[in-house]
């Protein structure tokens, strides 16, 4: 019994200490390759509407089987002076050319002409498209691409859940040709349930509870035996 019990504990500890299953990562988009000092935009919501076949894609690809994607970091290059921006995620609606703002990341800083990466945690779906919101002046949300690259610039500042691009959208857009979004994003796969050793911890807690209960029972039995022994001695004295 003791040998089997120790073997079970050893197996549980091995599983608990084992690292989680490795996650897949992929990068989409591309930040500006050189300093973007041509201009700036204040409170501008921009998304990548189309990419030339030879250009980086800004669209979330299919996830590995049994998993989903989360944006865990994003990269952009600062503009003509220190500024801040927030990553956005847009999703196509059933209306032609229309996109809905699904998520807006936190406002994060970008020093002048500096390539910076920031951590975020934004779940996404295949087909979602990257965007960016220029929170202050001095930040360039896009840069020059090739003829097949197009960005949408909203006329106004959409809030999460609002739409742009379609004829009946909340916001109209300006379509810029030969334009790429100054953003890259790292996607990390989140695996299916059971890929991390969390359940083993629960088993350990259950084992501790079981041992505590057994210890309590043993103490209780000892107490009863002790009480019975005292009662027996007391009874003998009275007879005597």
N, C-alpha and C positions, 0 to 999 in steps of 0.2 A: 504493500500500500504506500509506504513512504517513498519507494523508488519511483512508482508511477506518479505520485503527487509531485515530486521534485522535477520529473521530466515535463509535466504539464506546466509548472511554473517557468521552467527554462524556455519552453516553446513560447509562452506568453511574453516573456521578457524579450526574446529575440524578435518577435513580431513588433513589439512596442518600440524597440530601438531601431528597427529597420527604417530607412528613409522612404518618403512617399514615392509613388511611381513618377518617373520623370515626365515633365510637361513639354508639349510641343510649343515652339514659338515661331512667329513669322512677322516680318516687318512690311508694312504697306505705306505708300506715299513716299515723299522725298522732300527734305527741307531745302531751302535755297542753298546752292553750292558756294555762293560767294556773298559778300556783304550786300544787303539790300538797302541802298541809300537813295533810290529813285523817288521815293515818296512814302506816305504814311496814311493811315486810316483810323478814325476814331469811332468806336462803337459800330464796327462793320462786321456783319455776319457773311462769311464767304464759304462756299462748299465747292468741291471738285465735281463738276457736272459730267465731264467726259474726259477720257484720257486716250491719247494716240496709242495704237498698238505697240509702238516702240518706246512708250513712256512708262514710268512706274504706275501701277494701279493704286487707286485710293479706295477701292471697294473691298469690303471684308469677304474673304474667300470661304468656301465650305469648311466646316470644322472637322477634325479627325473623328472617326466613327465613335459614337458614344460619348462625345464631349461637346463643349461649347467654348466660344471665345470670350475673353475679357481683355480690354485695353489696359495694360499694366504700366505703360509709360508712353510719352510722346515727345517729339523733338522738333524744335523750330529755331530759326536764326533771328536774332535781334535786329532791329532796324537802325534808323539814323540817330537814335538816342535811347536811353533806358526806357523800357515800356513794359506792358503786361498784356497777356492774351489768355484765352481759354479754349481748349479743344471742344469741338462739337461733333455730334453724330447725327446724321440725317438718314431718313428711311423713305423710300419711294412709296407713294400712295397709289390707289387704283386709278387716279387721274393722270393723264399724260403730262409728263414734264413737271409733276408736282412732288415735293418732298416735305416730310414732317420732321421737325426738330425733336429728336428722341432724348438727347442728353446734352448737358453743358457741364464741362469740368470746372474746377475751381480757377479763379484768377491767379495766374502764375507769372513770375518775373522773367524778362529777357533783356539782359544787358546789351548795350550797343554792339552791333555787328558780331555777336557771339552765338555760337551754336550751343544750345542748352537742352537737356532732357529733364523732364519732370515725371514723377510717379503719379499715377491715377489708378482708379479702379472702376471701369465702366463696362458692364456686360453689353455685348453686341451680337447681332445676328448676321448670317451670311447675306450679302447684298447691301448692308448698311454702308454709307459713304461718309468719309471724313470731311469735317468742316472746321472753321476756326472763327472765334469772335475776338476782334481787336478791342480790348478793354480801354486802352488809352491811345493818345496820339503817338507818333514816332515808331509804330510797328507796321511792317509791310506784310499783309496776309498772303500775298501771292507774288509770283515772279514769272519771268518769261519762259515759255515752253515752245512747243512746235504747233503747227496748224491744227492738229487734231486734239489739242488740249483746250478745254473750256472750263472756266469757273463761273459760278453764279454769285453775284453780289446782291444782297437783299436791299431794297429801298425801305429802310427802317430797320429796327432791331427786333427780330422775332424772339418770343419767349418759348420755353419748352412746351411742346404740344402744338405750336402754331405751324403753319405751312407757308411755302413760297414756291414760285415757279409756274404754277398753273393759272389758268384764266380766272378761276374763282378762289385763288389762294388768299391767305391773310396778307401776304406781301408780294409785290411784283419784284422782278429782278432785272439786273443788267447782265447780259451774257458777254463775257470777255473771252475772245479767242486767243490762241497761243499763250495760254495762261495756266500756271500750275500753283497749287496750294503750297504754301511754305510750311508744310507739316509732314512728319512721318510718325507712325504709331506702331508700337510693338504689341502684338496679340499673343496672349498666353492661353493655352487650352486648359480648361477645367474638366477633369475626368469624371467618369460616371461614379455613382456611389460605391464605396468599397475599395477605392484605390488608395486610401490613406488608412493608417492603423488606428483610427479613433475607437472602433468597437472594442479593441483589446483593452483600452483603458477602463472601459465600462466593466469588463470582465474582472479586471484587477480590483475595482471597487466592490463588485459583488463578492469576490473572494475574501476581501477584508471584512465585509459585513458578516459573511458566513463564519469566519474564524472568531469574530467578536461574539456572535450568537453561541457558538460552541463553548467558548470560554465562560460565558455567562451561565450556561447550563451546568458546566463542571463545578463552578463556584456554588451554584444553587444545590447541587447534589451533595457537595462537601458540607454545606451548611445544614442540610437536612440530617445527614449522618451524625454530625456533631451534636445537633439538637436531640436526636434520638438517643445518643450515647449518654448525654447529661440526664435525660428523662429516665433512662434505665438505671443509672447509678442512684438517682434520687429515689426511685421506687424500691431498690434494694435496701437503702438506708431506713426507709419507713417500715419495711417488713422486719428488719432487724430490730 
